[in-house]
Amino acid sequence: MRKSKITPLLFLGAMLLIGGNVFTNAGGVTAALSGSPLSNGTCTNCHGGASVTAQTVSVTTNIPATGFEENTDYIITVKAQGNGATAVKGGFNTTIETQSMNVGNIGTLTGGGAQTTVNLATHKSSSNTFVNDSLVWKFTWNSGTAQNATIYTAVNFANGNAATTGDAIHTTTLALNKSTIGLEENTLADVGVYPNPASEYITVSALLKKENSLNIKLYDLQGREVAELLNNYYSQGIVEETINLPRLASGNYILSIANDTEIQTERIMIK
């Protein structure tokens, strides 16, 4: 899959002037009408008069089940299906926004059977006629540095009467989740224990990659806890603690070193 560095985009300039059955503004893509909380409503701002009956809308992507990666191009497909209901002409409006809705639209949309600006995709005059009871639009979305997002889509099923009456508007959403594969970073590293074998004390060192707790316990080889040796909270950085050992039978033990998210173990011998 092609990855591309995200760059700011300018508006794509003047779009096709559309006459007759109008579904986009003559000046091209303007206000979003995808039905999202951040948009300016839906196509019902201009069209309406009919209810959705058998018509359906599907939004699909080639994003894997594990989620999308940063700065990666994905294909988004919007399919309108009449299913026998009257649908001569059609139009759509899609935006992609954060699920929290507290930030503006995200990602970069580039046209492919649709006309687009940075944050909005809609139809062209050359792609608004139903064929075999269906109408399909495709465009590319670059994920940028987005976190989880939602695709908001509104589709106008128009009866082709060259007016804005008798049209049915269908809205749908699709949640997009960001991949977490390979994004998690170890927060506990460079663990060291000495001396080993030990008798009266041990020194434990570790690198905390963020402010965190550090808990050290001793277990016998049957997995039974023998003693809790340390339980403190530390700032980010290198931690080194010398710990007195309790009176224990000579032999092998398991030392558990843990923070809030990770556990590492070391086998030690006590003389």
N, C-alpha and C positions, 0 to 999 in steps of 0.2 A: 504494500500500500504506500502510495506516495506521501511523503511528509513535506510540508512547506513552511517556511518561516512566515509568520503572520506579519503583515504590514498594513498600515492604515490605507483604506481605500477611499477614493473620491466617488461621488455619484457617477453613475454610468452615462450621464449626459441626457440629451433629449431622446425620448423613446418614440415609438411609432405613434402617429396620430390615429386614433381609432374612431371610426364613424359608425352610424347605424346602431346596432345593439351594443351599447357602451358598457364595458366592465372595468375599465381603468380610466384614470384621468387622462385627458389629452396630453398633458405635459409629462406623462410617465408615472412612475411610482411616487406616491406622496405619503399621506398618512396611513399608518397601519390599521387594518380592520380585521385582525385575526381572532378577535374575541378574548384576547389576553387581558389581564388586569392593567397592563401598561399601554394597551392600544386604545384606539378611539372608537370602540364598538366593533360591529361586524358589518357585513354587506347589507344588513337590514336597515342601515342608515339611509340607503337609497332604494333597495329592492325589497320585495315582500309580497304578501297577499296569499301565499299558499303555505301549507304545512308539509313537513317532511313525512312521507309515508313509507315507501319501499326503498327510497334512495339511501345509499351508504357511502361513507368516506373512509378510506384506509390510508394511514401514513406509515411507511416502512423505511428502514435504513439498512445499510450494510455494516452498521456498528456491531461488533461481536458481543456475545452474551456477557463477556467479562467487563464490558464498558468501553467508552471511548478514551483515546489517549490524547495528550496535549498536542497542539499544532499539527493536527492530522486532518486530511480531507476525507469526508464521507459523503455518500450519495443519499439524498433524501427523496423519496418518491411519494407523491400525493396522487391517489387514484379515486376518482368519482365514478360511482356505478349507479345508473338509473334504475336497474332491476324492474323494467317495465313501466315505471312512472314517467310522466312527461318530462323530458330533459333534452332540449334541442341545443342550447348553448350553455356554457359553464365557465366559471371563473373561480379563482382561489386567492387566498391571502394567508401567508404563513410568517410567523415570527418565532424566534428561539430566544427564550429568556431564562433567567435564573429562577429556580424553584422558590427561593425565599421572597422574590418579587421586590427586594429592596435595592436592586441595582438595575441599570438599564440593560438593553438587549446585549447579547454576547455572541462571539464568533464572527465569522465572515461568510456571507452568502455570495456565491458566484453563479451566474445563470447557466442553465443547460435545459432549454425548452421552457424557460421562464425568464422574466425580467426581474432584476434585483437591484437593491441598494445594499449598503453594508449590513443592514439588519432586517430586511424585508424581502420576501419573494412573492411574486404574483404572476398571473398569466400574461401571455401576449395575444394580440388580436389574431395571430396565425395559429393559435393553439387553444381555441375556446369552443370548438364544435365537437359534439359527441359523435363517436364512431363505434358502431356495434354496441351501443348502449353504455359506453364507457369513455372516460377522458383521463389522460395521465399526464402529469407534469413531473419533471425531475430537475433537481438543482444540487449544487455542491455546497456543503457547509464545512468550514474550517473551524475546528474546535477552539483554537487559540489556547488560552490558559484557563478556560472555563472549568468550573466545578460542575455539579449536577445541574441539569437544565431541563426545560420543558418545551416541546414543539407545540405551538398553538396554531390551529388551522381552521379557517372558515371557507366553505365552498358554496357557491351560488348555483343552484340548479334552475336554469332559466327556460321559460317556455318559448322563447324566440319570437315574441310578439312585438319586438322593436320598442318595448316600453319597460318600465321597471315594476310592473304589476304582474301578479300571478307567478312569482318566483319563490322557490323554497330555499332556505338557508340552513346548512348543516354545519355544526362545529364539532371539533374533536381535539383531543390532546394526546401527546405521547411523551412520557418521561424518559430522559436520557441520563444514565449514570456513568460517572467517570471511573475508569479502571483503577483499581488499587494494586494491581500486580506490579511488583518491583518498586512500589513507592514507599513501602514501609522501611524505615531505617532503624538499625539496632541502636538502642539508647543506652546499652550497657556493654562496654568493650574493654579489652586489654586487662582481663581479670588475672591476677597473680596471687599465689599463696606460698608462703615460705616461713620458716624452714619446713621441709617435708622429707623425712619424718620429723615430727615435732614432739615435745614433751610438756613444757609448761605454758607455752604461748605460740600463737601464729600471727603473722602479719598478712593482712589481706589488702590488696590494692586493686582499684578499678577506675575506669574512665566513665563518668556519667555525662552523656551528651546533652542532657538538659537537667534542670533542677528536678530532683527526685528523691524518693526514699531509698534506703539500702537496708536490706534485712538478711542476716546471716544465721543459718541454722546448721546443726550437726545431726546426722542420721546414722544409725547402724546399717549394716548391709541388708537387713530385712526391711528397711524403709521406715523404721520407727524413729520418731524424733527423740534425740537424746538431750539436746540443749539448744536454747536460742542464745546466740552469742552477741548479736548486735541488732538494733532496730532504731536507726536514726534518719534524719532528713538532711540532705546536702544540696549545696548549690552546684551548678554545672562545673565540671572539671575533674581533676584527678583526686581520688579519695584514697587515703592510706590509713589503716587502723591496725594497731597492735592489740590483740585480744588474749586475755588470760584464759587458759583452758581449764575446765572443771576436772576433778579427779575421775579418770576413766580407765577401764581395763585396756591393756595394750591390744592393738589390733588395727584393722582398717575401718575407716569411716567415710561417709560421703558428706562433703561440705556444700551447702546450698547457698548461693549468693543471688539475691533477687532484688529487683526494683518493682515499680508498679506494673510493668508490662512484660518483663523478661525474667527468666531464671537460668542461671548457669551453675553447673556442678563441678566439683573437683574431688578426686579421691585422695585422701590423706591417710598417713599412718601415724598413729600415736604410740610412743614408746612407753 
